[in-house]
Amino acid sequence: MPDTALMNGFPPPREAQVTLANWRTAPFNRWAFHHVREIVASADISNAPDAVSALPSDPTDLDGVLVDGTASFREFLAATDTDGIVILRHGRLVHESYAHGMDAYTPHILMSVSKSLLGLLAGILIDDGTLDPDAPVTRYVPEVATTAYAGATIRHLLDMRVGVEFDENYLATSGPIIAYRKAQNWNPPEPGDPPSDLRSFYASMTGTDGPHEGRFHYVSPNTDLLGWAIERATGRRYADLMSELLWRPMGAERSAYITVDRLGAPRCAGGFCATVRDLARVGQLLVQGGTRDGQRIVPSGWIDDLVSGGNAAAWAGGDFADLFQGAPMRYRSQWYVLDGAAPLLFGFGVHGQNLFVDRANEIVIAKASSQVLPIDEALAALTMRSVRSIITALA
């Protein structure tokens, strides 16, 4: 079905309707991923329109960049179903392009890159003493004391090293992950289902999967629980905190938003929606050491720890080592880092959402996509190779 046919008409024909039941499946995701607030309830994350961080233009022709000596830059964008890409070098906009109805001012869902944004918010709150990384999660959320989260700390949540049983199988059609999606308001309830919500979902997470502080075990509910702990620690809504502490001071050009459940709980693990330009501004903030115009926004020590922290052995024995083809990597505070002479810090989300930050070469690549599969190992590998080729060409 052509992109232009989706949701076209008053009303659209049934076969072209994007609904809560199909919005994350192809081809419907090409429309849905940049119209999320029309499908799922959301909370606004306001920017400061009078304090936007400029992105000076410095266009660079990337058509000659080849991946593996064969695929061109444009072929890479097409092959990975790119909806929008923004590339910065030294804080200047060297490339920007869009497809599938997107433009520079359209918010796109970031999926699990949302986790990386929460990781920055956590760092701000830990630095000012509001949140204790070594505290048990139950200090802030005693409701999980009788679940597998008993004994886990905030640091365990940050690093995905909680010994909780949960299979993050995005293609599953039944089981806990479906209950989780219904609770977060991303899947419609089935006839006879009782009302559910994200916070009450944790009562069902009683199974254990090894000790806390063991292997890297990717569990999205960990991040939503971290968001709940942050709201409890501050007495503030996630959306308001993100606006006040990151989005406004960073100089975002547009407001963002976060999906919420039926009771207003934010989907911190995957529901953040923002323009690709503003996602690139997050990367640029990290390049700048967490400051903007001399104002400290994200602690520099927190950013340094994203790059140098984490446990390589936990990563190697964890869930995603094969996905990244055994590359030397670690995971720290909701961010991935690829080791090397110029470490690559990045956020990664299903269906092809990415934010890559090369601090040494001052290069940022923000990419939003609508890939068919949630996890496509071939396209993930192509993306990593392409990013290396782009950085090499620009550096």
C-alpha positions as CSV (number, residue, x, y, z in Angstrom):
1,M,0.0,0.0,0.0
2,P,1.5,3.4,-0.9
3,D,2.3,5.7,2.0
4,T,0.0,8.4,0.6
5,A,-3.0,6.0,0.8
6,L,-2.7,5.5,4.6
7,M,-5.3,7.5,6.6
8,N,-6.4,9.3,3.4
9,G,-10.1,10.1,3.3
10,F,-12.9,11.1,5.6
11,P,-13.0,8.5,6.9
12,P,-10.2,6.4,5.3
13,P,-11.2,3.1,3.8
14,R,-10.9,0.2,6.2
15,E,-7.7,-1.2,4.5
16,A,-6.0,2.2,4.9
17,Q,-6.9,2.8,8.6
18,V,-4.1,3.0,11.2
19,T,-5.4,1.8,14.6
20,L,-4.1,0.8,18.0
21,A,-4.2,-2.8,16.7
22,N,-1.9,-2.3,13.7
23,W,0.1,0.9,14.3
24,R,3.5,-0.9,14.8
25,T,3.2,-3.2,11.8
26,A,4.1,-2.5,8.2
27,P,3.0,-0.6,6.2
28,F,0.9,1.2,8.8
29,N,3.9,2.1,10.9
30,R,5.1,4.5,8.1
31,W,2.2,6.8,9.0
32,A,1.9,5.9,12.6
33,F,5.4,6.5,13.8
34,H,5.1,10.2,13.1
35,H,1.4,10.5,14.2
36,V,1.6,8.6,17.5
37,R,-0.3,11.1,19.5
38,E,-3.3,10.5,17.3
39,I,-3.3,6.8,18.3
40,V,-2.0,6.7,21.9
41,A,-2.6,9.1,24.8
42,S,0.4,11.4,25.4
43,A,1.8,14.1,27.7
44,D,3.6,17.2,26.2
45,I,7.2,17.9,26.9
46,S,7.4,21.6,26.2
47,N,10.4,23.4,24.7
48,A,11.4,27.0,25.1
49,P,10.6,28.7,21.8
50,D,12.6,31.8,22.6
51,A,15.8,29.9,23.5
52,V,16.3,27.4,20.6
53,S,19.8,26.1,20.0
54,A,20.9,27.0,16.4
55,L,22.0,24.4,14.0
56,P,24.2,26.4,11.5
57,S,24.1,24.8,8.0
58,D,27.2,23.4,6.4
59,P,26.0,21.0,3.7
60,T,28.3,18.2,2.7
61,D,27.8,15.8,-0.2
62,L,27.6,12.3,1.1
63,D,26.6,10.6,-2.1
64,G,30.1,9.4,-2.6
65,V,30.2,7.6,0.8
66,L,30.1,3.8,0.2
67,V,29.4,1.0,2.6
68,D,31.5,-2.1,2.1
69,G,32.6,-0.5,-1.1
70,T,29.3,-1.1,-2.8
71,A,26.1,0.4,-1.2
72,S,25.8,4.2,-1.5
73,F,24.6,6.6,1.2
74,R,21.2,6.9,-0.5
75,E,20.9,3.2,-0.9
76,F,21.6,2.8,2.8
77,L,18.8,5.2,3.7
78,A,16.3,3.4,1.4
79,A,17.3,-0.1,2.6
80,T,16.8,0.8,6.2
81,D,13.4,2.5,5.7
82,T,14.7,5.9,6.9
83,D,12.0,8.4,7.7
84,G,14.5,11.1,8.6
85,I,18.2,11.6,9.2
86,V,20.2,14.5,10.6
87,I,24.0,14.5,10.7
88,L,26.0,17.1,12.6
89,R,29.7,17.8,12.5
90,H,31.2,20.3,15.0
91,G,27.7,21.4,15.8
92,R,26.9,22.2,12.2
93,L,24.2,20.6,10.0
94,V,26.0,18.7,7.2
95,H,23.0,16.6,6.0
96,E,19.3,16.4,6.6
97,S,16.7,14.4,4.6
98,Y,13.2,13.0,5.1
99,A,10.8,10.6,3.5
100,H,7.4,8.9,4.0
101,G,5.6,12.2,4.8
102,M,8.1,13.4,7.4
103,D,9.7,16.8,7.6
104,A,12.1,18.7,9.9
105,Y,9.2,19.7,12.3
106,T,7.5,16.3,12.6
107,P,7.9,14.4,15.9
108,H,8.8,10.7,15.3
109,I,8.6,7.9,17.9
110,L,12.1,7.1,19.2
111,M,11.2,3.7,20.6
112,S,14.1,2.5,23.0
113,V,16.2,5.6,22.3
114,S,13.7,6.9,24.8
115,K,15.6,4.9,27.4
116,S,18.8,6.8,26.7
117,L,17.0,10.2,27.3
118,L,15.8,8.9,30.6
119,G,19.4,7.9,31.4
120,L,20.4,11.5,31.0
121,L,17.5,12.7,33.3
122,A,18.6,10.1,35.9
123,G,22.2,11.5,35.7
124,I,21.0,15.0,36.4
125,L,19.0,13.9,39.4
126,I,21.7,11.7,40.8
127,D,24.2,14.5,40.5
128,D,22.0,16.9,42.5
129,G,21.3,14.3,45.2
130,T,17.6,13.7,44.4
131,L,18.1,10.1,43.3
132,D,20.5,7.6,44.9
133,P,21.9,5.1,42.4
134,D,22.8,2.7,45.1
135,A,19.4,2.7,46.8
136,P,17.1,-0.2,46.5
137,V,14.3,0.4,44.1
138,T,11.8,-0.4,46.9
139,R,12.9,2.8,48.7
140,Y,11.1,4.7,46.0
141,V,8.5,2.1,44.9
142,P,7.7,-0.1,47.8
143,E,4.9,-1.7,45.6
144,V,7.5,-4.0,44.0
145,A,8.8,-5.4,47.3
146,T,7.0,-8.7,46.7
147,T,8.2,-9.0,43.0
148,A,11.5,-10.1,41.4
149,Y,12.7,-6.5,41.8
150,A,13.2,-7.0,45.6
151,G,16.9,-6.3,46.3
152,A,17.5,-4.6,43.0
153,T,19.0,-1.1,43.0
154,I,18.5,2.0,40.8
155,R,21.9,1.2,39.3
156,H,20.8,-2.3,38.4
157,L,17.8,-0.8,36.5
158,L,20.1,1.7,34.8
159,D,22.5,-0.9,33.5
160,M,19.9,-3.6,32.7
161,R,21.3,-6.0,35.2
162,V,18.2,-7.0,37.1
163,G,17.6,-10.7,37.7
164,V,13.9,-10.6,36.6
165,E,12.3,-13.1,34.2
166,F,11.0,-11.4,31.1
167,D,11.3,-12.4,27.5
168,E,11.6,-9.3,25.3
169,N,10.2,-11.1,22.2
170,Y,8.7,-8.4,20.0
171,L,7.1,-11.0,17.7
172,A,5.2,-12.8,20.5
173,T,1.5,-12.9,20.2
174,S,0.7,-13.9,23.8
175,G,2.3,-13.9,27.2
176,P,3.7,-11.3,29.5
177,I,5.0,-8.9,26.8
178,I,1.4,-8.7,25.4
179,A,0.1,-8.0,28.9
180,Y,2.8,-5.3,29.2
181,R,1.8,-3.7,25.9
182,K,-1.9,-3.6,26.9
183,A,-0.9,-2.1,30.3
184,Q,1.1,0.7,28.6
185,N,-1.8,1.5,26.2
186,W,0.1,0.3,23.1
187,N,-2.2,-2.7,22.4
188,P,-6.0,-2.7,22.5
189,P,-7.6,-4.8,25.2
190,E,-9.4,-7.9,24.2
191,P,-13.0,-8.7,25.0
192,G,-13.2,-9.5,28.7
193,D,-9.9,-8.0,29.6
194,P,-10.0,-6.1,32.9
195,P,-8.7,-2.5,32.8
196,S,-4.9,-2.5,33.2
197,D,-2.2,0.1,33.7
198,L,1.6,0.2,33.6
199,R,2.2,0.5,37.4
200,S,-0.1,-2.4,38.4
201,F,1.6,-4.6,35.8
202,Y,4.6,-5.0,38.0
203,A,2.7,-7.2,40.5
204,S,2.9,-9.9,37.9
205,M,6.7,-9.8,37.6
206,T,7.6,-12.3,40.2
207,G,9.8,-14.7,38.3
208,T,13.6,-14.5,38.7
209,D,16.3,-15.0,36.1
210,G,19.6,-15.2,37.9
211,P,21.0,-12.7,40.4
212,H,20.9,-9.0,40.3
213,E,24.2,-7.5,38.9
214,G,24.6,-10.5,36.7
215,R,24.6,-10.6,32.9
216,F,23.1,-7.8,30.7
217,H,19.5,-8.7,30.5
218,Y,17.4,-6.3,28.4
219,V,14.0,-5.8,30.0
220,S,12.0,-2.7,29.0
221,P,9.9,-2.7,32.2
222,N,13.1,-1.9,34.0
223,T,13.2,1.5,32.4
224,D,9.5,2.2,33.1
225,L,10.1,1.3,36.7
226,L,13.1,3.7,36.8
227,G,10.8,6.4,35.5
228,W,8.3,5.6,38.3
229,A,11.1,5.8,40.9
230,I,12.2,9.2,39.5
231,E,8.6,10.5,39.7
232,R,8.4,9.3,43.3
233,A,11.9,10.7,44.2
234,T,11.0,14.1,42.8
235,G,7.2,14.3,43.4
236,R,7.0,15.5,39.8
237,R,5.6,14.2,36.5
238,Y,8.2,12.7,34.1
239,A,7.1,15.0,31.2
240,D,7.5,18.1,33.4
241,L,10.9,17.0,34.6
242,M,12.2,16.2,31.1
243,S,11.0,19.6,29.9
244,E,12.5,21.6,32.8
245,L,15.8,19.8,33.2
246,L,16.7,18.7,29.6
247,W,14.4,19.8,26.7
248,R,14.1,23.5,27.5
249,P,17.7,24.2,28.6
250,M,19.1,22.1,25.7
251,G,17.3,24.4,23.2
252,A,14.9,22.0,21.6
253,E,13.3,23.6,18.5
254,R,9.9,21.8,19.0
255,S,8.0,20.3,21.9
256,A,8.3,16.6,22.3
257,Y,5.8,14.2,23.9
258,I,5.7,10.9,25.7
259,T,3.0,8.2,25.4
260,V,1.1,7.5,28.7
261,D,-1.2,4.7,29.9
262,R,-4.8,5.2,30.9
263,L,-3.7,6.6,34.3
264,G,-1.0,8.9,33.0
265,A,2.1,6.7,33.6
266,P,4.7,7.6,31.0
267,R,6.1,4.9,28.7
268,C,9.7,5.9,29.5
269,A,11.1,2.8,27.8
270,G,9.9,3.6,24.3
271,G,7.2,6.3,24.0
272,F,9.3,9.5,23.5
273,C,8.4,11.3,20.3
274,A,10.6,14.2,19.0
275,T,11.8,15.7,15.8
276,V,15.0,14.2,14.3
277,R,16.7,17.6,14.6
278,D,16.0,17.7,18.3
279,L,17.2,14.2,18.7
280,A,20.5,15.4,17.1
281,R,20.6,18.3,19.6
282,V,20.7,15.7,22.4
283,G,23.7,14.2,20.7
284,Q,25.3,17.6,20.3
285,L,24.8,18.3,24.0
286,L,26.9,15.2,24.8
287,V,29.6,16.3,22.3
288,Q,29.7,19.6,24.2
289,G,30.2,17.8,27.5
290,G,26.7,18.4,28.8
291,T,26.8,22.2,28.6
292,R,25.2,24.9,26.4
293,D,26.4,28.4,26.3
294,G,28.3,27.9,29.6
295,Q,25.2,26.4,31.3
296,R,25.6,23.0,32.8
297,I,22.7,20.7,31.8
298,V,24.0,17.1,32.1
299,P,26.9,16.5,34.5
300,S,30.2,16.0,32.5
301,G,31.2,13.2,34.9
302,W,28.0,11.3,34.0
303,I,28.7,11.6,30.3
304,D,32.3,10.4,30.9
305,D,30.9,7.4,32.8
306,L,28.6,6.5,30.0
307,V,31.7,6.0,27.8
308,S,34.0,4.4,30.4
309,G,31.6,2.6,32.7
310,G,29.6,-0.6,32.3
311,N,30.8,-4.2,32.5
312,A,32.2,-5.8,29.4
313,A,31.8,-9.3,30.7
314,A,28.1,-8.7,31.6
315,W,27.6,-7.4,28.1
316,A,29.4,-10.4,26.5
317,G,27.2,-12.8,28.4
318,G,24.0,-10.9,27.8
319,D,21.1,-10.7,25.4
320,F,22.5,-8.5,22.6
321,A,26.1,-9.6,22.1
322,D,25.1,-11.6,19.0
323,L,22.9,-8.7,17.6
324,F,26.0,-6.6,17.4
325,Q,28.1,-9.4,16.1
326,G,30.4,-9.8,19.1
327,A,31.7,-6.2,18.9
328,P,33.6,-4.9,21.9
329,M,30.8,-3.1,23.8
330,R,29.3,-2.2,27.1
331,Y,26.0,-0.9,28.3
332,R,25.8,1.9,30.9
333,S,22.9,4.0,32.2
334,Q,20.6,3.2,29.3
335,W,23.3,3.9,26.6
336,Y,25.4,1.5,24.5
337,V,29.1,2.2,23.9
338,L,31.2,0.6,21.1
339,D,34.8,0.6,22.3
340,G,37.6,1.8,20.1
341,A,40.1,4.7,19.5
342,A,37.0,7.0,19.3
343,P,34.3,5.3,21.4
344,L,30.9,5.5,19.8
345,L,28.1,6.2,22.2
346,F,24.6,5.4,21.0
347,G,20.9,4.8,21.6
348,F,19.2,2.0,19.8
349,G,15.4,1.4,19.2
350,V,13.3,-1.1,17.4
351,H,12.2,-0.5,13.8
352,G,15.5,1.4,13.2
353,Q,15.6,4.3,15.6
354,N,19.2,5.5,16.3
355,L,21.3,8.2,17.9
356,F,25.0,7.9,17.4
357,V,27.5,10.2,19.2
358,D,31.2,10.3,18.3
359,R,32.5,12.8,20.9
360,A,36.1,12.6,19.7
361,N,35.3,13.6,16.2
362,E,32.3,15.8,17.2
363,I,29.9,13.9,14.9
364,V,26.3,13.2,15.6
365,I,23.9,11.0,13.5
366,A,20.2,10.9,14.4
367,K,18.0,8.5,12.5
368,A,14.3,7.7,12.6
369,S,12.9,4.8,10.6
370,S,9.9,2.6,10.0
371,Q,11.6,-0.8,9.3
372,V,9.3,-3.8,8.9
373,L,10.7,-5.9,11.7
374,P,11.3,-4.7,15.2
375,I,14.8,-6.2,15.2
376,D,16.4,-6.9,11.8
377,E,19.9,-8.1,12.4
378,A,20.9,-7.6,8.8
379,L,19.7,-4.0,8.8
380,A,21.3,-3.3,12.3
381,A,24.6,-4.6,10.9
382,L,24.2,-2.4,7.8
383,T,23.5,0.6,9.9
384,M,26.6,0.1,12.1
385,R,28.8,-0.3,9.0
386,S,27.2,2.7,7.4
387,V,27.7,4.9,10.4
388,R,31.4,3.9,10.5
389,S,31.7,4.9,6.8
390,I,30.0,8.2,7.4
391,I,32.1,9.1,10.3
392,T,35.3,8.1,8.4
393,A,34.2,10.3,5.5
394,L,33.5,13.3,7.8
395,A,36.3,12.9,10.2
